[in-house]
Amino acid sequence: MNLFKTPLASVGVICLWALVAVAPPAAAADKQLFAFKFSTNQPLVYAVTIKSRTVADNNIAGKTSLVKNSSELRYKMRLTGWRKNADGTMTVLYKPFEVEQDLDVFGTSHVVTQIRGLKIRSLQNGIVVIDTEKNVGMAQVKSIKTGIYPAMLSGYFDFEPTGRAKKYEGDLPFIDHWTDTLKQDIGFFHIVFPDHPVAVREEWTQNTTMISSGGATLADPLTTTNTFARDLDLMSNGIPVAVFGMTSANHLQNLSGYFEQMGQKSSLNISQFDHNAFGTFHFDPKQGVLLDAKTTDTGAISMEMLVQGNTATSHVDIQVDAQMTLLTEPPAK
C-alpha cells in the first residue's frame, strides 16, 4: 500500500451497483481458479480516480504550522493484449490518456493548481503564478511537470494470470515509475489472486514492503499485511460476478531511519504508524476481467527528526481513495 498515492458513466459500463440478485451460497468444495485475461483485438478501457487528503501538524524549534494538502488525479487507460510468452505471462500495452489533476495546498500560503494534460494553471493566494497557455511562470512549472509526466507514459507490462506485473518495458522513466509504484502496492489492479482455486469465504494474504518514501529511508523494511476474501457471487443478467473484499490493519511503533535533504542526513524516528484499509473488487471470472475496484487507505503517522539542527515533530493524517471502473464491455470468449 502506498500511503504517499465516482464511477464514470459510459455506454457499455457494467453497472455493478445496481445488481440485486444474489447467487445461493456455494458449497465449501465449490472452488474456482481466478485469472486475468487480455485480448489482442479488443482493448480494455478503464477510468481511474485517485483522491488523497493529507493534514500535517508540524512543530519545528517551537514554531507550529498546519499544512493541508488535497489531490485528485483522473485519467483513463487502455490495456491491449500484445503477445503471449513462453513463461505463461501476457505482454500488455498500457496507454494512459485524458490525464487531469487538481491540487490544493494550504499552509503558509494557499496554492491551487489545475493540470489538464500538459496545460498547467496555478494560483497562489488568488494570484496567477503559472499559466502555460500564457507563458506565465515557465521557470516554476518544471517541477510540476516532473511530477505528472510519469502518469502520461505508455509502455508494456508482462502480466502473470494472477494479475501480478512481472516485467516492464518502455522508456526508462516509465520503468522507474512503475517499478517504484508497484513495490509499495498490491499489484497493478490492487489485487493479486492465488495460483490455486478459491472457495467462497476463503481468505488469502498479500504483503507489501516499504523501505523508503517521501524522502525518508527506514532502517528496517516496513511490512504491511492485506487480507483478501472471496464473498458470495452476484448475478448480472444470469452471469455470475465474483466479489472480493480486502481489509488491512497495521499498528507499528518506534521505527527508525533518516531523512535526506540538500545532501544532509537527519535522524528520523516514527513513534507511531497506524494503517487501515478496505476495498471491494468485482471480477468477471468467465472473461477474466476486473469490472471495478474501490479502495480506501487511511494512515496516522507521528515522527520526530532533526531539521537544520533543530528538533522537529510532525503528526500526519492521510486518506487515499482509489477507484477503477471498466468503461468497455469485456471481450467475448
C-alpha positions as CSV (number, residue, x, y, z in Angstrom):
1,M,0.0,0.0,0.0
2,N,1.4,3.3,-1.0
3,L,0.3,6.0,1.5
4,F,2.1,8.7,-0.3
5,K,-0.9,7.8,-3.6
6,T,-17.5,8.1,-8.7
7,P,-17.6,5.5,-11.2
8,L,-17.7,7.2,-14.6
9,A,-20.8,6.5,-16.7
10,S,-20.3,5.3,-20.2
11,V,-22.0,3.3,-22.9
12,G,-21.2,-0.3,-22.2
13,V,-20.3,0.1,-18.5
14,I,-21.5,-2.8,-16.4
15,C,-23.3,-1.1,-13.5
16,L,-22.5,-3.5,-10.7
17,W,-24.0,-1.3,-8.0
18,A,-27.5,-2.0,-9.5
19,L,-27.2,-5.7,-9.0
20,V,-29.9,-7.1,-6.7
21,A,-29.9,-10.8,-7.4
22,V,-27.6,-12.8,-5.2
23,A,-26.4,-16.3,-6.0
24,P,-27.0,-19.0,-3.4
25,P,-24.1,-19.8,-1.2
26,A,-21.5,-22.1,-2.8
27,A,-20.6,-25.3,-1.2
28,A,-17.2,-25.4,0.6
29,A,-15.9,-27.7,-2.2
30,D,-17.0,-25.3,-4.9
31,K,-13.7,-23.7,-5.6
32,Q,-12.7,-21.7,-8.6
33,L,-9.4,-20.6,-10.2
34,F,-9.4,-16.8,-11.0
35,A,-7.1,-15.5,-13.7
36,F,-6.7,-12.3,-15.6
37,K,-7.1,-12.5,-19.4
38,F,-6.3,-9.9,-22.1
39,S,-7.5,-9.8,-25.7
40,T,-5.3,-8.7,-28.7
41,N,-8.3,-7.4,-30.7
42,Q,-10.4,-5.7,-28.1
43,P,-8.7,-3.3,-25.6
44,L,-10.0,-2.8,-22.1
45,V,-10.5,0.8,-21.2
46,Y,-10.7,1.9,-17.5
47,A,-11.4,5.2,-15.8
48,V,-9.2,5.8,-12.7
49,T,-9.7,8.3,-10.0
50,I,-7.3,8.7,-7.0
51,K,-8.2,11.2,-4.3
52,S,-5.8,11.9,-1.4
53,R,-6.0,14.2,1.6
54,T,-3.1,14.9,3.9
55,V,-3.1,17.0,7.1
56,A,0.4,17.6,8.7
57,D,0.7,19.3,12.1
58,N,4.3,20.3,12.4
59,N,6.4,21.8,15.2
60,I,10.0,23.0,14.4
61,A,12.0,24.6,17.1
62,G,8.8,25.6,18.9
63,K,7.1,27.1,15.9
64,T,3.9,25.3,14.8
65,S,2.4,25.0,11.4
66,L,-0.6,23.2,9.9
67,V,-0.4,22.1,6.2
68,K,-3.4,20.7,4.4
69,N,-2.9,19.0,1.0
70,S,-5.5,17.5,-1.3
71,S,-5.2,16.0,-4.7
72,E,-7.5,14.4,-7.2
73,L,-5.9,12.5,-10.2
74,R,-8.1,11.4,-13.0
75,Y,-7.2,9.5,-16.1
76,K,-8.3,6.8,-18.5
77,M,-6.1,3.9,-19.6
78,R,-6.2,1.4,-22.4
79,L,-4.9,-2.2,-21.9
80,T,-4.3,-4.2,-25.1
81,G,-3.0,-7.8,-25.2
82,W,0.2,-7.8,-27.2
83,R,1.7,-11.3,-27.1
84,K,1.7,-14.5,-25.2
85,N,5.0,-15.5,-23.7
86,A,6.6,-18.9,-23.1
87,D,6.6,-18.4,-19.3
88,G,2.8,-18.1,-19.2
89,T,2.7,-14.3,-19.0
90,M,0.9,-12.0,-21.3
91,T,2.6,-8.8,-22.6
92,V,0.0,-5.9,-22.4
93,L,0.3,-2.5,-24.0
94,Y,-0.6,0.2,-21.4
95,K,-1.6,3.7,-22.8
96,P,-3.0,6.4,-20.5
97,F,-5.0,9.3,-21.8
98,E,-7.1,12.3,-20.7
99,V,-4.8,12.8,-17.6
100,E,-6.1,15.5,-15.2
101,Q,-5.1,16.6,-11.7
102,D,-6.3,19.1,-9.2
103,L,-4.1,20.1,-6.3
104,D,-4.9,22.3,-3.3
105,V,-2.2,23.1,-0.7
106,F,-3.0,25.3,2.3
107,G,-0.1,26.2,4.6
108,T,1.8,29.5,4.9
109,S,0.0,30.4,1.6
110,H,-2.8,28.9,-0.4
111,V,-1.9,27.3,-3.7
112,V,-4.4,25.9,-6.1
113,T,-3.2,24.1,-9.3
114,Q,-5.1,22.7,-12.3
115,I,-3.4,20.2,-14.6
116,R,-5.0,19.2,-17.9
117,G,-2.5,17.2,-19.8
118,L,0.5,19.5,-20.3
119,K,-1.6,22.6,-19.7
120,I,-1.0,23.9,-16.1
121,R,-2.5,26.8,-14.3
122,S,-1.6,27.7,-10.7
123,L,-2.8,30.4,-8.3
124,Q,-1.1,31.5,-5.1
125,N,-3.4,33.4,-2.7
126,G,-5.7,34.1,-5.7
127,I,-2.9,35.4,-8.0
128,V,-1.9,33.6,-11.1
129,V,1.7,32.4,-10.8
130,I,1.7,29.7,-13.5
131,D,-0.2,29.6,-16.8
132,T,1.4,27.6,-19.5
133,E,-1.0,28.8,-22.2
134,K,0.1,32.4,-21.5
135,N,3.8,31.7,-20.8
136,V,3.5,32.7,-17.2
137,G,5.8,31.1,-14.6
138,M,7.5,28.8,-17.0
139,A,10.6,28.5,-14.8
140,Q,8.4,27.2,-11.9
141,V,6.4,24.8,-14.0
142,K,9.2,22.3,-14.5
143,S,8.8,20.6,-11.0
144,I,5.0,20.2,-11.6
145,K,5.5,18.6,-15.0
146,T,8.1,16.3,-13.5
147,G,5.5,15.0,-11.0
148,I,2.8,14.5,-13.6
149,Y,4.9,13.1,-16.5
150,P,5.0,9.5,-15.2
151,A,1.2,9.3,-15.3
152,M,1.3,10.1,-19.1
153,L,3.8,7.5,-20.2
154,S,3.0,4.4,-22.2
155,G,4.8,1.1,-22.0
156,Y,4.4,-2.7,-21.7
157,F,3.6,-5.0,-18.7
158,D,4.2,-8.7,-18.6
159,F,1.2,-9.9,-16.5
160,E,1.0,-13.3,-14.8
161,P,-2.5,-14.8,-14.8
162,T,-2.7,-13.9,-11.1
163,G,-2.6,-10.2,-12.1
164,R,0.9,-9.6,-10.9
165,A,3.1,-7.5,-13.2
166,K,6.3,-9.4,-13.7
167,K,8.3,-7.2,-16.1
168,Y,8.1,-3.7,-17.5
169,E,9.2,-2.5,-21.0
170,G,9.4,1.1,-22.3
171,D,11.3,4.3,-21.7
172,L,13.4,4.4,-18.6
173,P,11.1,6.9,-16.8
174,F,8.2,4.5,-17.4
175,I,10.1,1.6,-16.0
176,D,11.4,3.6,-13.0
177,H,7.9,4.9,-12.2
178,W,6.1,1.6,-12.2
179,T,9.0,-0.3,-10.5
180,D,8.8,2.2,-7.6
181,T,5.0,2.3,-7.6
182,L,4.4,-1.5,-7.6
183,K,7.0,-2.1,-4.9
184,Q,4.6,-0.5,-2.5
185,D,1.2,-1.6,-3.9
186,I,-0.7,-4.9,-4.3
187,G,-0.2,-5.4,-8.0
188,F,-1.4,-3.2,-10.9
189,F,-5.1,-3.9,-10.1
190,H,-4.6,-3.6,-6.3
191,I,-5.5,-7.4,-6.1
192,V,-3.4,-10.5,-6.9
193,F,-5.2,-13.8,-7.0
194,P,-3.7,-17.0,-5.5
195,D,-2.4,-19.6,-8.0
196,H,-4.9,-22.1,-6.7
197,P,-8.7,-22.3,-6.7
198,V,-10.5,-20.2,-4.1
199,A,-13.8,-21.1,-2.4
200,V,-16.4,-18.7,-1.1
201,R,-15.4,-17.3,2.3
202,E,-11.8,-18.4,1.7
203,E,-9.1,-15.8,2.6
204,W,-5.5,-15.2,1.4
205,T,-3.0,-12.5,2.3
206,Q,-0.6,-10.3,0.4
207,N,2.2,-8.3,2.0
208,T,3.7,-5.0,0.8
209,T,7.0,-3.8,2.0
210,M,8.2,-0.2,2.1
211,I,11.8,0.8,2.6
212,S,11.7,4.5,1.6
213,S,9.1,7.1,0.7
214,G,8.7,10.8,0.6
215,G,12.5,11.3,1.1
216,A,12.5,9.2,4.2
217,T,14.5,5.9,4.4
218,L,13.8,3.3,7.1
219,A,16.5,1.3,8.9
220,D,14.3,-1.8,8.6
221,P,11.6,-2.6,5.9
222,L,8.1,-1.8,6.9
223,T,5.8,-4.7,6.0
224,T,2.0,-4.4,6.0
225,T,-0.4,-7.3,5.6
226,N,-3.5,-7.2,3.5
227,T,-6.2,-9.8,3.7
228,F,-8.5,-10.7,0.8
229,A,-11.6,-12.8,1.0
230,R,-14.0,-14.2,-1.7
231,D,-17.6,-13.2,-0.9
232,L,-20.8,-14.5,-2.4
233,D,-21.2,-14.1,-6.1
234,L,-23.6,-11.6,-7.6
235,M,-25.7,-12.3,-10.7
236,S,-25.8,-9.9,-13.7
237,N,-28.1,-10.9,-16.5
238,G,-27.7,-14.5,-15.5
239,I,-23.9,-14.2,-15.5
240,P,-22.0,-14.7,-12.2
241,V,-19.8,-11.9,-11.0
242,A,-17.2,-12.7,-8.3
243,V,-16.9,-10.4,-5.4
244,F,-13.8,-9.9,-3.3
245,G,-13.2,-7.9,-0.2
246,M,-9.9,-6.5,1.2
247,T,-9.0,-5.4,4.7
248,S,-5.8,-4.3,6.4
249,A,-4.9,-3.2,9.9
250,N,-1.3,-2.5,10.9
251,H,-0.1,-0.7,14.0
252,L,3.6,-0.3,14.4
253,Q,5.8,1.8,16.8
254,N,9.3,3.2,17.1
255,L,10.6,2.8,13.5
256,S,14.0,4.4,12.9
257,G,15.6,5.8,9.8
258,Y,16.8,9.0,8.3
259,F,15.7,11.9,6.2
260,E,17.9,13.3,3.5
261,Q,17.7,16.9,2.4
262,M,20.2,19.0,0.5
263,G,22.9,16.4,0.9
264,Q,22.5,16.1,4.6
265,K,21.1,13.2,6.6
266,S,18.9,13.7,9.6
267,S,17.9,11.0,12.0
268,L,14.2,10.0,12.0
269,N,12.0,8.2,14.5
270,I,8.5,7.1,13.7
271,S,6.9,6.7,17.1
272,Q,3.5,5.7,15.6
273,F,2.4,4.2,12.3
274,D,-1.2,3.2,12.1
275,H,-2.6,2.0,8.7
276,N,-6.1,0.7,7.9
277,A,-7.5,-0.2,4.5
278,F,-10.6,-1.8,3.0
279,G,-11.8,-2.4,-0.5
280,T,-14.2,-4.2,-2.8
281,F,-13.5,-5.8,-6.2
282,H,-15.9,-7.2,-8.8
283,F,-14.5,-9.6,-11.3
284,D,-15.9,-11.5,-14.3
285,P,-14.4,-15.0,-13.9
286,K,-15.5,-16.2,-17.4
287,Q,-13.9,-13.4,-19.3
288,G,-11.1,-12.9,-16.8
289,V,-11.7,-9.2,-16.5
290,L,-11.8,-6.9,-13.5
291,L,-15.0,-4.9,-13.7
292,D,-14.3,-2.4,-11.0
293,A,-12.3,-1.8,-7.8
294,K,-12.7,0.6,-5.0
295,T,-10.3,1.0,-2.1
296,T,-9.7,3.3,0.9
297,D,-6.4,3.7,2.8
298,T,-6.0,5.7,6.0
299,G,-2.8,6.4,7.9
300,A,-1.7,8.2,11.0
301,I,2.0,8.8,11.4
302,S,3.8,10.5,14.3
303,M,7.5,11.2,13.8
304,E,10.5,13.1,15.3
305,M,13.5,14.3,13.4
306,L,16.2,16.9,13.2
307,V,15.8,19.8,10.7
308,Q,18.8,22.1,10.3
309,G,20.0,21.2,13.8
310,N,16.5,21.8,15.3
311,T,14.3,19.2,16.8
312,A,11.1,18.8,14.8
313,T,7.9,16.8,15.4
314,S,5.2,16.0,12.9
315,H,1.9,14.2,13.0
316,V,0.4,13.3,9.6
317,D,-3.1,12.0,8.8
318,I,-3.6,10.6,5.3
319,Q,-6.5,9.2,3.4
320,V,-6.3,7.8,-0.1
321,D,-9.5,6.8,-2.1
322,A,-8.9,5.0,-5.3
323,Q,-11.4,3.8,-7.9
324,M,-11.0,1.9,-11.2
325,T,-14.0,1.3,-13.4
326,L,-14.3,-0.6,-16.7
327,L,-15.7,1.5,-19.5
328,T,-15.8,-1.1,-22.2
329,E,-17.6,-4.5,-22.3
330,P,-15.2,-7.4,-21.8
331,P,-14.3,-9.2,-25.0
332,A,-16.4,-12.2,-25.8
333,K,-14.5,-15.5,-25.3
